[in-house]
Amino acid sequence: MAKKIYPDSGVELTEFTAKHYDKLMNTASFGLYQRFIRKAVKAIGVKPGDQILDLGCGTGRNAALMAKNLSEQGSITGLDVSEIMEKQFNEKFSGDSRFRFIRQRIDIPFDLGKQFDKVLISFVIHGFPHEVRKTVINNVVKHLKPGGTFFILDFAEFDMAKMPALHRFVFKTIECKYAFDFIERDWKEILGEYGFGDFTETFYMMKYVRLLQAVKKDQPADK
Ligand SMILES: C[S@@+](CC[C@H](N)C(=O)[O-])C[C@H]1O[C@@H](n2cnc3c(N)ncnc32)[C@H](O)[C@@H]1O
């Protein structure tokens, strides 16, 4: 793997993990992940003509699930930093012009020159330092249409000290230190500062995981 951008991050994957990411998620969760991700993506409520941006799209697994509701007019643009993910994404959707992969870091400002109906970030944003997350959110604000929805599928807000000992052990063992900070923050308040509102939350995996939906209300200045 190329040198990590953030040495403490768990979302910059090793070559092996990137290559086998979907299988590893299924196996490590004893098959639970498959059922969970189908339900969570269904809750996004993709409409046939949606233009969707998927930040840190990985193999395109979520895109493939979202595509079930997409018409010929809809599209999914996946952004990811990994060449291995790019290959898997492009193999999955080869010949289907509704899908586009762009090798792009999402932790630095970028401009795709268009706005989307929905922006999804799934199990990526927890893996950045908090200052960097703000750049990611500014990228979302720039690329979402007014009235569009931002979906964060990631860990929910919870107190590690109150977790049952076994859950805490597993979480502390597999997760990176940025995740410990992510779960302590009030994400509705943070997103509110960027002009988001009308929040909807759906919880999964014993409430350790949440799909947070946030509607872009107005266009605040970059924060
Ligand atoms: C834990 S995986 C999640 C993949 C996918 N979103 C999913 O839910 O299946 C994290 C993904 O984020 C990508 N990633 C990590 N850092 C990134 C960055 N700075 N810019 C863009 N993508 C990044 C990784 O290459 C990887 O595909």
Ligand as a Chemical Component Dictionary entry (heavy atoms), coordinates in Angstrom:
data_LIG
# 
_chem_comp.id                   LIG 
_chem_comp.type                 NON-POLYMER 
_chem_comp.pdbx_formal_charge   0 
_chem_comp.three_letter_code    LIG 
# 
loop_
_chem_comp_atom.comp_id 
_chem_comp_atom.atom_id 
_chem_comp_atom.alt_atom_id 
_chem_comp_atom.type_symbol 
_chem_comp_atom.charge 
_chem_comp_atom.model_Cartn_x 
_chem_comp_atom.model_Cartn_y 
_chem_comp_atom.model_Cartn_z 
_chem_comp_atom.pdbx_ordinal 
LIG C1  C1  C 0  -13.972 1.221  5.214  1  
LIG S1  S1  S 1  -13.948 1.415  3.474  2  
LIG C2  C2  C 0  -15.664 1.747  3.091  3  
LIG C3  C3  C 0  -15.986 1.525  1.648  4  
LIG C4  C4  C 0  -17.455 1.790  1.254  5  
LIG N1  N1  N 0  -17.844 3.146  1.501  6  
LIG C5  C5  C 0  -18.367 0.845  1.951  7  
LIG O1  O1  O 0  -19.138 1.259  2.825  8  
LIG O2  O2  O -1 -18.352 -0.359 1.592  9  
LIG C6  C6  C 0  -13.195 3.019  3.342  10 
LIG C7  C7  C 0  -12.983 3.479  1.911  11 
LIG O3  O3  O 0  -12.550 4.836  1.936  12 
LIG C8  C8  C 0  -11.511 5.012  0.992  13 
LIG N2  N2  N 0  -10.704 6.166  1.427  14 
LIG C9  C9  C 0  -9.906  6.258  2.508  15 
LIG N3  N3  N 0  -9.345  7.471  2.585  16 
LIG C10 C10 C 0  -9.809  8.174  1.512  17 
LIG C11 C11 C 0  -9.580  9.494  1.030  18 
LIG N4  N4  N 0  -8.774  10.341 1.669  19 
LIG N5  N5  N 0  -10.220 9.885  -0.108 20 
LIG C12 C12 C 0  -11.033 9.015  -0.782 21 
LIG N6  N6  N 0  -11.270 7.761  -0.371 22 
LIG C13 C13 C 0  -10.678 7.332  0.773  23 
LIG C14 C14 C 0  -10.768 3.684  1.033  24 
LIG O4  O4  O 0  -9.975  3.477  -0.115 25 
LIG C15 C15 C 0  -11.922 2.704  1.162  26 
LIG O5  O5  O 0  -12.412 2.310  -0.079 27 
# 
loop_
_chem_comp_bond.comp_id 
_chem_comp_bond.atom_id_1 
_chem_comp_bond.atom_id_2 
_chem_comp_bond.value_order 
_chem_comp_bond.pdbx_ordinal 
LIG C1  S1  SING 1  
LIG S1  C2  SING 2  
LIG S1  C6  SING 3  
LIG C2  C3  SING 4  
LIG C3  C4  SING 5  
LIG C4  N1  SING 6  
LIG C4  C5  SING 7  
LIG C5  O1  DOUB 8  
LIG C5  O2  SING 9  
LIG C6  C7  SING 10 
LIG C7  O3  SING 11 
LIG C7  C15 SING 12 
LIG O3  C8  SING 13 
LIG C8  N2  SING 14 
LIG C8  C14 SING 15 
LIG N2  C9  SING 16 
LIG N2  C13 SING 17 
LIG C9  N3  DOUB 18 
LIG N3  C10 SING 19 
LIG C10 C11 SING 20 
LIG C10 C13 DOUB 21 
LIG C11 N4  SING 22 
LIG C11 N5  DOUB 23 
LIG N5  C12 SING 24 
LIG C12 N6  DOUB 25 
LIG N6  C13 SING 26 
LIG C14 O4  SING 27 
LIG C14 C15 SING 28 
LIG C15 O5  SING 29 
# 
